[in-house]
Structure formats: C-alpha cells, structure tokens
Amino acid sequence: MSLQTVAFIGTGIMGKPMARNLLHAGYPVRAWNRSAAKAEELSAQGAEVFATPAEAAEGAQVLICMLSDGPT
C-alpha cells in the first residue's frame, strides 16, 4: 500500500516541522509558502515545492493549511 501524498500550504513555524516529520516517515510531500525560501528548505529533504498553492495541492490526497491570520 502506498502512502498518501500530503500537500502543505504554509511551511512556516508550524507547517515546516509537520511536513519534515511526514517526509521522515516516508510520505510524499508537496509544499508552497508565500516566502519561497521557507518552502525551499524542505526541498533538500525530499519535498516538491511549487510556485502556487493550487499547484502544490494538485494530485494530493491530503491538504494541510498552516497559514497565519494576520501580518507577520
């Protein structure tokens, strides 16, 4: 049985550690972050990083949104 692909929209303070844990567990992870540098850090660990939230979500069976609700 293959693991479900997980998309992360938001890879900041909370999203990045969650995505990293799933990568370490063998899950395929797709990621997007409004500041691309934060998402790119996950690329070195095996995540696919995309330019838009829609691209990251495409084809994923699970979608996790970790977005702040105010200015950062």
C-alpha positions as CSV (number, residue, x, y, z in Angstrom):
1,M,0.0,0.0,0.0
2,S,1.4,3.4,-1.0
3,L,1.3,6.3,1.3
4,Q,-1.0,9.3,0.5
5,T,0.5,12.4,-0.9
6,V,0.3,15.3,1.5
7,A,0.3,19.0,0.4
8,F,1.2,21.7,2.8
9,I,0.0,25.3,2.2
10,G,2.2,27.2,4.6
11,T,5.6,25.9,5.7
12,G,6.5,28.4,8.5
13,I,6.8,27.9,12.2
14,M,4.2,25.1,12.4
15,G,4.0,23.8,8.9
16,K,7.7,23.1,8.3
17,P,8.2,20.8,11.2
18,M,5.0,18.9,10.4
19,A,6.0,18.5,6.8
20,R,9.5,17.4,7.8
21,N,8.1,14.7,10.1
22,L,5.9,13.3,7.3
23,L,8.9,13.3,5.0
24,H,11.0,11.4,7.5
25,A,8.1,8.9,7.8
26,G,8.2,8.3,4.0
27,Y,5.2,10.4,2.9
28,P,5.4,12.2,-0.4
29,V,5.0,15.9,0.4
30,R,4.1,18.8,-1.8
31,A,4.7,22.4,-0.4
32,W,4.0,26.0,-1.0
33,N,4.8,29.0,1.1
34,R,4.3,32.7,0.4
35,S,8.0,33.3,1.1
36,A,9.6,30.7,-1.2
37,A,12.8,30.4,0.8
38,K,11.0,28.7,3.7
39,A,9.5,26.1,1.4
40,E,12.8,25.5,-0.4
41,E,14.4,24.3,2.9
42,L,12.0,21.3,2.6
43,S,13.1,20.6,-1.0
44,A,16.5,19.4,0.2
45,Q,14.7,16.9,2.4
46,G,12.6,15.5,-0.5
47,A,9.5,17.7,-0.7
48,E,8.3,19.0,-4.1
49,V,8.0,22.8,-3.9
50,F,5.6,24.7,-6.1
51,A,5.0,28.4,-7.1
52,T,1.3,28.5,-6.2
53,P,-1.0,26.9,-3.6
54,A,-3.1,25.3,-6.4
55,E,0.0,23.6,-7.9
56,A,1.0,22.2,-4.6
57,A,-2.5,20.9,-3.9
58,E,-2.9,19.3,-7.3
59,G,-2.8,15.5,-7.0
60,A,-2.6,15.4,-3.2
61,Q,-4.9,13.2,-1.2
62,V,-4.4,15.2,2.0
63,L,-4.3,19.0,2.2
64,I,-3.0,20.8,5.3
65,C,-3.2,24.6,5.6
66,M,-0.9,26.2,8.1
67,L,-1.5,29.9,7.5
68,S,-1.4,32.9,9.9
69,D,-4.4,35.1,10.1
70,G,-2.6,38.4,10.5
71,P,0.5,40.3,9.4
72,T,3.9,38.6,10.0
